[in-house]
Amino acid sequence: MKPDVKTAPFEGVSLESLHRNAGLRRRLFPITDREVFLAHAGVSPLPQPAVDAIIAEARNAALMHQEVDFRIRLDRAREAAARLFGVLPSEVALLGPTSLGLGLIANGLDWRPGDEVVFYDDDYPANVYPWRDLERAGVRPVPLRPERLGEITPELVAAAATPRCRLVALASAHFLSGKPIDVTAIGRVAHAAGALFSLDGIQTLGAVRTPLEEADFVAADSHKWMLGPLAAGILIVKERAQGRLRPAILGADNIRSPHFIAAKTIEPIEGAARYESGVRNMLGIVGMTASLELLASVGIDAIEEHLLRLRRLAVASLRDAGFEFLAADPENCRGGILTFRKPGAQMKRLFAALAENRVTASLRWTRDGTEWIRFSPHLYTTEEDIARSVEILTRKA
């Protein structure tokens, strides 16, 4: 008996068809029957194709066993990620969460006392702790100090990257302000300094174009903008960097072990699969694959343009109502994150009002304790969803 899996990528859905056909939108995104969901920068609900793929994989596991022809699904997952993000399948390791990928980078490089790592200590904690922890190995963490939260410029990185810098480790967009970095320019700065470039890509991959040519490492779980399950993700390690990043976790799957017998020497297998030490999260991987193929069908360019339209609609209405924004240029900031507050208003109360009206957003804080509401819509969010959510806020503020 062969596994019951589809062999062709998901096809046939465009942004236009999704927004023209309410029934299609509800079938693909069942959450829309229940609420307006504006929290994809947190944890995304699953689209129906991901659910169907997980159910099929679970059914196969019950009828046969969990690894029947599993490499076919692994290959499909690598190819889906490679197509969507512009890398090679051999550069994609299938593992999540993001913190695991970042930890493998931190612990897999050959650090020497006195080396430096440039990072941003007001980034999400998963992209802070691995670099601060390197002090145990005599590495000096060099924190960036931008004038405004999350606004990391190539010039700022260039000023911090001394000849002792071995790694620049940043996020593709700040998790709170939503401000993206210039990935290409900063990657070039890192390489000019003789350093490698690590990217936490979880807040842009699946939402906006993220050029990865200059990134050596990219880690991202799929549960945000990639619309995938929790703890199914990717670690991209460019071929040029695979020889410099040793597998930090060793097992029977990533070290050559002929006939399942431990070899006399430790020799990693070829490609980014060398970072996958044991059995894979197959249920999560097939769900992630279905979501990646759905995103590819719509197209990242179309998704980015749609998010920009939603952003400008929300900014105009919120600004007219006296709200202020965490990002300096909220109308034109690339990405899906919009974070705002109204001076004098209780943001926790406004957040509760959204929830009471079946709108899911995020309540977040800056380091000084100030409360903010964060909107993070996605491809299936409509202009009517945004208008309704803003109306609730302006009425209750």
C-alpha positions in Angstrom: 0.0 0.0 0.0 1.3 3.4 -1.0 0.8 6.6 1.0 -2.2 8.7 0.0 -0.5 11.9 -0.9 -0.9 14.4 -3.7 2.2 14.7 -5.9 1.4 18.0 -7.5 1.9 21.4 -5.7 -1.1 23.4 -4.7 -2.4 25.4 -7.6 -5.3 27.6 -8.7 -5.8 30.2 -6.0 -5.1 33.9 -6.7 -5.5 36.9 -4.4 -8.3 38.1 -6.7 -10.2 34.8 -6.6 -9.8 34.6 -2.9 -11.3 38.1 -2.3 -14.0 37.8 -5.0 -15.3 34.4 -3.8 -16.4 34.5 -0.2 -17.1 30.8 -0.2 -13.6 29.9 -1.4 -12.1 32.2 1.3 -14.1 30.4 4.0 -13.2 27.0 2.7 -9.5 27.8 2.6 -9.4 29.8 5.8 -12.1 28.4 8.2 -11.1 31.0 10.9 -12.9 33.6 8.8 -16.3 32.0 9.8 -15.5 32.7 13.4 -13.6 36.0 13.7 -11.4 38.6 12.1 -7.8 37.3 12.8 -5.1 40.0 12.9 -2.4 38.3 14.8 -0.2 36.4 12.3 2.9 37.9 13.8 2.0 35.7 16.8 0.6 32.3 16.0 -1.4 31.8 12.8 -4.5 29.6 12.4 -4.0 26.8 9.9 -5.5 27.0 6.4 -7.6 24.0 5.3 -5.0 22.6 2.9 -2.6 22.3 5.8 -5.2 20.6 7.9 -6.1 18.2 5.0 -2.4 17.3 4.5 -1.9 16.6 8.2 -5.0 14.4 8.3 -3.8 12.4 5.3 -0.4 11.9 6.8 -1.8 10.8 10.1 -4.1 8.4 8.3 -1.2 6.9 6.4 0.7 6.5 9.6 -2.2 4.5 11.1 -2.6 2.3 8.0 1.1 1.6 7.4 3.9 3.1 9.4 5.2 6.6 9.8 8.2 6.5 7.4 6.7 4.8 4.3 8.2 6.8 1.4 8.8 9.7 3.8 11.7 11.0 1.7 9.3 11.9 -1.1 7.5 14.3 1.3 10.8 15.7 2.6 11.9 16.4 -0.9 8.6 18.1 -1.7 9.0 20.3 1.4 12.5 21.3 0.6 11.5 22.1 -3.0 8.4 24.2 -1.9 10.6 26.3 0.5 13.4 26.6 -2.1 11.0 27.9 -4.8 9.2 30.3 -2.5 12.3 31.8 -0.9 14.8 31.7 -3.8 17.3 29.2 -2.5 18.4 25.6 -3.4 16.6 22.6 -2.0 20.0 21.3 -0.7 20.2 24.5 1.4 17.0 23.8 3.3 16.9 21.9 6.6 13.4 20.9 7.8 13.3 21.8 11.5 11.7 24.2 13.8 11.2 26.2 16.0 13.2 29.3 15.1 15.1 29.1 18.3 16.4 25.7 17.4 17.8 26.9 14.1 19.4 29.9 15.8 20.8 27.7 18.5 22.4 25.4 15.9 24.0 28.4 14.3 25.3 29.8 17.7 26.7 26.4 18.8 27.9 25.1 15.4 30.4 27.9 14.5 34.0 27.5 15.5 34.3 30.4 18.0 37.5 31.7 19.4 38.0 33.9 22.5 37.9 37.5 21.4 35.5 36.9 18.5 32.6 39.3 18.3 28.9 38.9 17.3 26.8 41.9 16.3 23.2 41.6 17.4 20.2 43.7 18.6 19.3 43.2 22.2 15.8 44.7 21.8 15.0 42.0 19.2 12.7 39.0 20.1 14.4 37.0 22.9 14.9 33.9 20.6 17.3 36.1 18.6 19.0 37.6 21.6 19.8 34.9 24.1 21.9 32.6 21.8 24.3 35.5 21.1 24.6 36.7 24.6 25.2 33.2 25.8 28.3 33.0 23.7 30.1 35.0 26.4 30.7 31.6 28.0 33.0 30.8 25.1 34.9 34.1 25.4 32.9 35.7 22.6 32.0 39.4 22.9 28.4 40.2 22.1 28.1 43.7 20.5 24.6 45.1 20.8 23.3 47.7 18.3 21.8 50.9 19.6 19.4 52.4 17.0 17.8 55.7 17.6 14.3 54.3 17.1 13.1 50.8 18.1 13.9 48.2 15.4 15.4 50.6 12.9 18.6 48.8 12.1 20.5 50.5 9.2 23.5 49.2 7.2 25.5 52.2 8.5 24.8 51.2 12.1 26.0 47.7 11.5 29.1 48.9 9.6 30.1 51.0 12.6 29.7 48.0 15.0 31.4 45.3 12.8 35.1 45.4 13.7 37.7 43.1 12.2 37.0 40.7 15.1 33.3 40.3 14.1 32.6 36.7 13.1 28.8 37.0 12.8 26.1 39.6 12.3 22.8 38.1 13.7 19.6 40.1 13.0 15.9 39.8 12.3 14.5 40.5 8.9 11.9 42.7 10.6 11.4 43.8 14.2 8.6 41.8 15.9 7.1 44.9 17.5 7.7 47.9 15.3 7.5 45.8 12.1 10.4 47.7 10.7 12.3 45.6 8.1 16.0 45.7 7.6 17.8 46.0 4.3 18.8 42.4 4.2 21.0 42.7 1.0 22.9 45.8 2.2 23.5 44.5 5.7 24.6 41.2 4.4 27.2 42.9 2.2 28.4 45.0 5.2 28.8 41.8 7.2 30.7 40.0 4.4 32.9 43.1 3.8 33.9 42.9 7.5 34.8 39.2 7.0 31.7 38.0 9.0 28.9 35.7 8.3 25.3 36.9 8.3 22.5 35.1 10.2 18.8 36.1 9.7 15.8 35.4 11.9 13.3 35.5 9.0 10.1 34.5 10.8 8.5 38.0 10.6 8.8 38.4 6.8 9.0 34.9 5.1 5.6 34.2 3.7 4.5 37.9 3.9 6.9 40.1 1.9 9.8 39.6 -0.5 12.9 38.8 1.5 16.0 38.6 -0.7 18.3 36.0 0.8 21.3 36.1 -1.6 23.5 37.8 1.1 22.2 35.7 4.0 24.4 32.8 5.1 21.9 31.4 7.5 18.1 31.9 7.8 15.9 30.4 10.6 12.1 30.6 10.6 9.3 28.5 12.1 6.2 28.2 9.9 3.6 29.2 12.5 3.4 32.9 11.6 3.4 34.2 8.1 4.1 30.9 6.5 0.7 29.7 7.9 2.1 26.4 9.0 2.0 24.3 12.2 3.8 25.0 15.4 7.4 23.6 15.5 7.6 22.9 11.8 10.1 25.2 10.2 13.1 25.7 8.1 16.8 26.4 8.6 18.4 27.7 5.4 22.2 27.2 5.3 23.8 28.3 2.1 26.1 25.9 0.4 29.0 28.3 0.8 28.5 28.2 4.6 27.8 24.5 5.2 31.5 23.7 5.6 31.8 26.4 8.3 28.8 25.3 10.3 29.3 21.9 11.9 26.1 20.0 13.0 25.8 20.9 16.7 23.5 17.9 17.4 24.7 14.5 16.1 22.5 11.5 15.3 22.0 8.5 13.0 20.3 10.6 10.3 22.9 13.3 9.8 26.1 11.4 10.3 27.0 8.7 7.8 26.2 5.4 9.5 26.2 2.5 7.0 23.6 -0.1 7.8 22.7 1.8 11.0 26.1 1.0 12.4 28.2 3.8 14.0 31.2 4.6 11.9 34.7 5.1 13.2 34.7 8.7 11.9 32.1 11.4 12.2 31.2 12.4 8.7 28.1 14.6 8.1 25.9 13.8 5.1 25.7 16.2 2.2 23.5 19.3 2.1 21.5 21.1 4.8 20.0 17.8 5.9 23.2 17.4 7.9 21.5 19.6 10.5 18.5 17.2 10.9 19.9 14.7 13.4 17.0 12.3 13.8 13.4 11.6 12.8 11.5 14.5 11.4 8.2 16.0 12.5 6.4 14.6 9.5 2.9 15.8 10.4 4.2 19.3 10.8 6.3 19.1 7.7 3.5 18.1 5.4 1.2 20.7 6.9 3.9 23.4 6.3 4.4 22.2 2.7 0.7 22.6 1.9 0.8 26.1 3.3 4.0 27.0 1.4 2.4 25.8 -1.8 -0.7 27.8 -1.1 1.4 30.9 -0.6 3.3 30.2 -3.8 0.0 29.9 -5.7 -1.0 33.4 -4.6 2.5 34.8 -5.0 4.6 36.8 -2.4 4.5 39.9 -4.5 0.7 39.9 -4.5 0.6 39.3 -0.8 3.0 42.1 -0.1 1.0 44.6 -2.2 -2.2 43.5 -0.4 -0.7 44.0 3.0 0.4 47.5 2.0 -3.1 48.4 0.9 -4.5 47.2 4.3 -1.8 49.0 6.1 -2.5 52.4 4.4 -6.2 52.0 5.1 -5.7 51.3 8.8 -3.1 54.0 9.2 -5.3 56.7 7.7 -8.3 55.8 9.8 -6.4 55.4 13.0 -4.4 58.6 12.6 -7.6 60.5 12.0 -8.8 59.1 15.3 -5.7 60.3 17.2 -3.7 57.1 17.3 0.1 57.1 17.1 2.4 54.5 15.6 5.6 52.7 16.7 7.1 52.8 13.3 8.3 56.2 11.9 6.7 55.8 8.5 3.8 53.4 9.1 2.2 54.0 5.7 5.1 52.7 3.7 6.7 50.2 6.1 7.1 46.9 4.2 5.5 44.0 6.0 2.4 43.0 7.8 3.0 44.4 11.3 1.3 47.7 12.4 1.7 48.7 16.0 -0.1 51.6 17.5 -1.6 53.3 20.6 -3.7 56.2 21.6 -2.2 58.6 24.1 -4.4 58.7 27.2 -6.4 55.6 26.3 -6.2 52.2 28.1 -4.9 49.9 25.4 -5.7 46.9 27.4 -9.3 47.9 27.5 -9.3 48.6 23.7 -7.7 45.2 23.2 -10.5 43.6 25.2 -13.1 45.4 23.2 -11.7 43.9 20.0 -11.8 40.4 21.5 -15.4 41.0 22.6 -16.3 41.8 19.0 -14.5 38.7 17.6 -11.4 40.5 16.4 -8.1 38.9 17.4 -5.1 41.2 17.6 -2.0 41.3 19.9 -1.3 43.3 23.0 2.4 44.1 23.4 4.7 46.2 25.5 7.9 48.2 24.9 10.7 48.0 27.4 9.4 51.1 29.2 6.1 49.3 30.0 4.0 51.2 27.4 1.1 49.2 26.0 0.5 48.9 22.3 -1.9 47.0 20.1 -0.4 45.1 17.1 -2.3 44.3 13.9 -0.8 41.7 11.6 -3.3 40.7 8.9 -2.5 38.3 6.0 -3.6 37.5 2.4 -7.1 36.6 3.3 -7.8 39.6 5.4 -10.3 42.0 3.7 -10.5 45.8 3.7 -13.9 45.3 5.4 -12.1 43.4 8.2 -9.7 46.3 8.7 -12.5 48.9 8.6 -14.6 47.0 11.1 -11.6 46.5 13.5 -10.7 50.2 13.3 -14.3 51.3 13.9 -14.4 49.3 17.1 -11.2 51.0 18.4 -12.3 54.5 17.5 -15.7 54.0 19.0 -14.3 52.6 22.3 -11.2 54.9 22.6 
